[in-house]
Amino acid sequence: MNPFTLFPLLGTPDAAAASGGGAGALVSSLIPFALIIGIFYFLIIRPQNKKQKETQKMLAALKKGDRVTTIGGIHGTIQSVKENTVIVRVDENTRMEFSRSAISSVDVVAKEEKAEKLEDKKEEKADADDKDAKDADK
């Protein structure tokens, strides 16, 4: 079975040579490959590189007190940070040492809760100061 009969748009090698469009046929056959490479770059390679950079930033920014989740699904709080490892407190008396690369995420909810608690304390303190100032004026 001749493959050129299955794909008539490709034409036969004799037809391309007879038409004198050898260079044009080469360029037109390379365009789909270039498009496929471009699509792979923008849909697969670029997002993966971006995610890898974000992960490296997150691992570099680990600090004591962060709530983290490991790749294995263990949740805990960082007790100390070393060069290549972190010690995570999982329970009251349980501490585990993990490689930095074993940390999959820092719990954002815990950070937001800490920020809200600090804001609430500041507001309560400001309210208490205002109340003390009013009481002092009386």
C-alpha positions in Angstrom: 0.0 0.0 0.0 1.4 3.3 -1.0 1.3 5.9 1.8 0.8 8.7 -0.7 -2.5 7.3 -1.8 -3.7 7.5 1.8 -2.8 11.1 2.2 -3.4 12.8 -1.2 -2.6 16.2 0.1 1.0 15.3 0.7 1.4 14.5 -2.9 4.0 12.2 -4.3 7.8 12.9 -4.3 7.8 12.8 -8.1 5.0 15.5 -8.2 7.0 17.8 -5.8 10.2 17.4 -7.9 8.3 18.0 -11.1 6.7 21.2 -9.9 10.1 22.6 -8.9 8.8 23.6 -5.4 11.2 21.6 -3.3 12.2 24.5 -1.0 8.6 25.6 -0.7 7.4 22.2 0.1 10.0 21.9 2.8 9.0 25.2 4.4 5.3 24.3 4.3 6.0 20.9 5.9 8.0 22.5 8.7 5.3 25.0 9.7 3.0 22.5 11.4 6.0 21.2 13.5 6.9 24.7 14.5 3.3 25.3 15.6 3.2 22.1 17.6 6.4 23.0 19.4 5.0 26.5 20.1 1.8 25.0 21.5 3.8 22.6 23.7 5.9 25.5 25.0 3.0 27.7 26.0 0.7 25.0 27.3 3.2 22.7 29.1 6.8 23.9 29.5 6.2 27.5 30.5 3.6 26.9 33.2 5.7 24.1 34.6 8.8 26.4 34.9 6.6 29.1 36.5 5.3 26.6 39.1 8.8 25.4 39.8 10.1 28.9 40.5 7.1 29.6 42.8 7.9 26.4 44.7 11.5 27.3 45.1 10.5 30.8 46.4 8.1 29.2 48.9 10.8 26.7 50.1 13.3 29.6 50.5 10.9 31.6 52.5 10.1 28.9 55.1 10.4 30.2 58.7 9.7 29.1 62.2 6.0 29.1 63.1 4.7 28.4 59.5 2.0 25.8 59.2 3.0 23.4 56.5 1.8 20.3 54.7 4.3 17.7 53.5 4.2 15.7 50.3 3.0 12.8 52.3 0.1 14.7 53.7 1.5 15.4 57.2 0.3 18.7 58.7 2.4 20.5 61.3 4.2 23.7 62.4 7.8 24.4 61.7 9.9 24.4 64.9 13.3 25.1 63.3 14.8 25.6 59.9 18.2 24.3 58.9 20.0 24.6 55.6 18.5 21.6 53.9 16.0 20.3 56.4 13.1 21.6 58.6 11.9 20.2 61.9 8.1 20.1 62.0 6.1 19.7 65.2 3.2 17.4 64.4 1.8 16.9 67.9 2.5 18.1 71.4 5.5 15.8 71.8 6.2 14.7 68.3 8.7 16.4 66.1 9.8 15.1 62.7 12.7 16.2 60.5 12.0 16.6 56.8 14.0 17.7 53.8 12.9 21.1 52.5 11.9 19.6 49.3 9.3 17.4 51.1 7.3 20.5 52.0 4.5 20.8 49.5 2.7 23.9 50.7 2.5 26.5 53.4 -1.0 26.8 54.8 -2.2 30.3 53.8 -5.2 30.0 56.1 -3.0 29.9 59.1 -1.1 33.0 58.0 -4.3 34.9 57.4 -5.7 33.8 60.8 -2.5 35.1 62.4 -2.8 38.4 60.6 -6.4 38.8 61.6 -5.6 38.0 65.3 -2.9 40.7 65.2 -5.3 43.2 63.7 -7.9 42.3 66.3 -5.4 42.8 69.1 -4.3 46.1 67.7 -8.0 47.3 67.4 -8.7 46.1 71.0 -5.7 47.9 72.2 -6.6 51.1 70.4 -10.2 50.8 71.8 -8.8 50.3 75.3 -6.5 53.3 74.9 -9.4 55.5 73.7 -11.5 54.3 76.7 -8.7 55.1 79.1 -8.3 58.5 77.5 -12.0 59.3 78.0 -11.9 58.0 81.6 -8.9 60.2 82.3 -10.7 63.3 80.9 -13.6 62.7 83.3 
